[in-house]
Amino acid sequence: MPDHSRVVLVDGFGQIYRHFHAIPVLTNPRGEPVNALFGVARFLLNLDAALPLATYGAMVMDAGRPARRLELLPTYKANRPPMPDELRSQLPLITDWSTAAGWPLLREEGREADDLIAAVALNCPGQPVAVVTFDKDLAQLVSPGVIEMLQPAAKGLLESFGPAEIEAKFGVPPSAIGDFLALVGDTSDNINGVPSVGPKTAAALLRQFGTLDALLANIDAVEKPALRETLRGQTALLRRNRELVALDTRLPIGWTGVEGIRRRPPDFDRLFAIARDHGFHSLEAAIAKARERFRHQDLFSFMA
C-alpha cells in the first residue's frame, strides 16, 4: 500500500494543552491570548512537512462528559483544573486554523478522543495508521507495521514508537499496557493504582504472569509476601481500573468509513490571513514553503 494511504489521527486537546503550557504568554496585536493557537499552527505545519502523503486524517477532540468512566469512578479526572479562560477563547481560532489546513474535526458527545482514535485506528484495514499523541493509554493500539505512535520532537521532527519502543519504555508490550495501567494507575486521570506498585514492579509481574487475569488467578505464586497480600486486597480496584483504561472502540455515530476523514487541500490564503491577523510573522515562511510543496510536488493531488 503506498504511503499516501496513511491515516494520521491527532490527539487534539493533547496538543492544545501542550502548546498552551509550553509557550510563554503570547498575544496578538489586539492583546488577545494566542499562545496555544500559535503552537498548534506551527505543529500542524511541521506535521504536514513530516508526513506529506497523508491522504486521511483528523483532529480528534474530547466532547462532553465520559459517562461510562464517571459511572465507574465519579472522581475520574476530578483533579484537573477547569480550562483557563485564556485557553477557551482560543479554541474557535484553533478550529479555524485546523479547518483551513485541511484537517477534518472528529468528535462525539460523551466520548473521549482516546476512544474515537482507537475506534478509527482499528477500522482502517490495509492502511497504516499514525497516532500523534503523548497519551500512554493509546500505546495499547500499537502493532507492527500497522499502528504507530508519533510524538513531536525537537526541530519539527517526529519520534516513532512501534512495539519495540513501547516495550523499551514501559517494560511490557503494547498488548499489556492496559493491564500495566490498571496496576500503576494514572495520576493524570485521577486513577489510583495498587499501593506500592510502581512501573518496575508492574512490568515484572506482567512479564512473570503474562496478563492481569493470570496474575489474579495465581496471586499465591507472587514471591514477596507483602506484595502478595497487597494484591489480594486490591482485586476489585484492579478490575475497575482495567475497565477505566480499556479503550471504547465503538465507531462514531454516522461513521461511513475512512473516506469521511479524507484530508482537504489547505486553504493557503486563509492560513496567511490568520497568521497576519494574529501577528504570526514567523509562520508566514512556513506557510509559503507548504504552498510551494503543494504546487511543485503535488503532494495533495490524490485528495480528490
N, C-alpha and C positions, 0 to 999 in steps of 0.2 A: 504494500500500500504506500503510495507516495507521501512525502512529508506533509503536503498541504491538506491531508485528511485529518491532521492532528486537531483534537478538541482541547481548548485551553479554558479552564474554569478558575476564575479568580475569586478568592475569599474576600469579598468586597469590604466588609467592615474591618476585617483583619488589617487590610492595607490602609484604610482610612484612619483608624486609631493609631496605627504605627507611625504614619506621617504626621498626624496631629501632635503626637508627643515628641517626635524626633526633631521636628523643625521648630526653631525658636519663633517667637511671636512675629508674624508677618502680616502686614495689612496692605490693602490696595490703595490707590490714590484717594479714595473716599474714606479711608480709615477703617474699613471693614476687614475682619479677620479672614485670611485666605491661605493660611499655612497648610492645612490639610488638602485643599484644592491644588495648591502648587505641587505638593508631594505626590499626590495621586496622578496629576497630569504628567509630571516628569516620569513617574513609574510606568504609566501606560505607553508613553513614547519609547522608553527603554525596552519595554516588553515586546512591542512590535518590531523593534530593531533586532532583538534577540531571537524572536520566533516569527519571522516574516511570512511563513507559509501556513499560518493557522487559519484555515477556512472557517472553522467553527469555534465558538467560544461565548462566554458570558461573564458579566459581573454578577456574582451570586450574593444575595443580601438576606439577612435575617428580616423577619416581618412578624410583629406581634409577639405574644407570649407563648412559649413552648408548653402547651397544656400537658402533654404526656409526661414530660420530665418534671414539671411542677407538681403533678399528682404524686409522682414517686418521691420527690424531695421538695417540699414547699419552699425551702430556703435556697433552691438552686439559683446560682448567680446573684444571690442577695447581697453578697459582699461587694458587688460592683457599684460604684457611684453613678448617679444619673448622668446622662450625656450632657457635657457642658454646653451652654447656650452658644459659646463661640464656635463649637463644632456643629451643632444642629443647624445653625444658619448657613453652613457651607454645603449641607447635603444636596440641596437643589442644584447648586453650582457644580458639584462633583457629578451628579447625574447628567447635567447638561454637557459637560466635557466628555463623559464616557460615551454618551449617545453620539456626539459629534465625531468621536474617534472610531465609531463603528461597532461598539460593543453592545450587544443586547443585554437587557437587565432581566435577571431571573430571580423572582421571589414569590412566596406564597404565604398568606396569612397563617400564623401559628406554626410555621416551620423555620428551623434554623438553617443557615447556609450550609453547615456541615452535611445535613441530611439531604438537601437538594443536590449538593455536589456529589454525594455518594450515589444517589439515585441515577443521576445522569451519567456519571463515570462508568457505572456498571451496566449501562444500557447503550453503549456505543460499539456494537460488535464489529470487530475487524479494524477499529480505528484506535490509534494511540491517544492517550489522554494525559494531559499535563495539568496538575492541580497546583495552583500558585497560592501557597499558604504557609504560615508558621504554626498552624494548629496541629498539635501532635495527635489529636483524635483521628485526623484524616490519614495518618500513617497506616491505619488499618487497611486502606484501599490498595496500597502499593503492590504491584505484581510485575514480574519480569517481562519487559518488552511491551507492556500494555498500559499500566498506570504508573506514572512517576510523580513525585512531589518536587516542586521547584520553589526555591527560596531566593528572593533578591539578595544579591551580594554587592560588594563594592564595584564602583565604576560601571553600574548598569548591567553587570553580569548576573547570571542565574546559576545557583548551585543545585545540582540534580541529586535527588535521593531515590535510589532504587532499593530493592530488597537488601542488598549487602550493606548499603549506607544506613538504612533503618536499623538493621541488626547491630551494626557497629555502634550506633548512637544509643540504643536502648537496651542492648543485650539480649533482645528477643526478635524473632522475625515478625514481619507485618501481621501475620495471622494471629499472633499472640498479643498484639498491642491492646486490644480490648480487655483481655484478662490482666495484663500488666497494669493498665489504668484502674481497673477495679481494685487491685491490691494497693497501689500507691495513692489513689485518689487524684484529684485535680484541684489545686487551690484556686486557680483562676475561675473555676466554675462553682466554687464552694462545696466541692465533694470531698469529704474526709475519707482517707484511706485507712488501712489497718494500722493501729498504733505500732510504732517501732519497725514498720516495714517500709524501707526506702527502696529506691530503684535497684540497687545491687542485690538486696535480699529478694525482691520480687522477681528479678531476672533469674536468679539462681533457682528459686522454687519452680519457675516455669520451665527452665531447662531440665530440672530433675523430673517433674511430673508431666510436662507437656502442655496441659490445659488446666484451667481453674477447676473444671468439673473433676478431673482426675485428682487434683490436689485435695479437693473437699471430700472425695471418696476415700482418700488414703491419708488423712491427717495423721494417723498413728505412725506413719512412715517418716514424718518430719523429724529430723535428727535432734534439734535443740528443744529441750522440754519447754522452755519459756515461750518460744515461738509457736510450738505445737499447741499449747494451751491458749495463747492469744488467738490463733487462727480458729480454734474450736469455738471460741466465744464470739467470733465475728462472721459467722456464715451468713446470717441474714443481711448484714451490711454488704458483704461481697456480692451476694446475688442481686441486691438492689443496685449496687454500683455498676455491675455488668449491664443491667438494663439501661441505666442512665447513659453510659458511654457507648452503647450499641447505636449504630447509625441506622436511621429510618430510611429505608431505600424505596419507599413508595414514590413513584414518579409524580411530578407535579400535575395538578388538575389541568386537563386540556392539553397535555403533552402529545405532540404529534410526531415526535422523532427529532433526530439531530438537526434536520433542516430548519426546525424552529429557532435554532440558535446559530444560524449561518451569519457570519460577520458581514457587515455592510462596508462599502468603501468609505473611508474617512471623509468628512466634510472639512477640508483643509481651510477654506475661507472662514468657516465658523471657528475653528481652532485658533486661527490667527486673531480673530476678533475677540475671543475670550481672553487670550493671552495679553493682548494690548489693553483691553478694558481693565484688567487687574494689575497691569504693570509687570507682567512676566516677560520682560525683555530677553532674559537668558534662555527662554524656551523657544523663542522665535527661530533661532538657528536650527534647533532640533526638529521643529515642525517643517522647516524648509527642506531639511535632509529627508524627512519622511516623505514629503511630497515628491522629491526627486527619485527616491526609491520606487515610489508608486509609478511615476511616469516612465522611467527608463528601464527598470527591471520588471515592471508589470506584475508586481507581487500579488496584486489583488485581482488579476484578470480572471481568476477562477471563481470570483464571487459574483456569480450571475444574478 
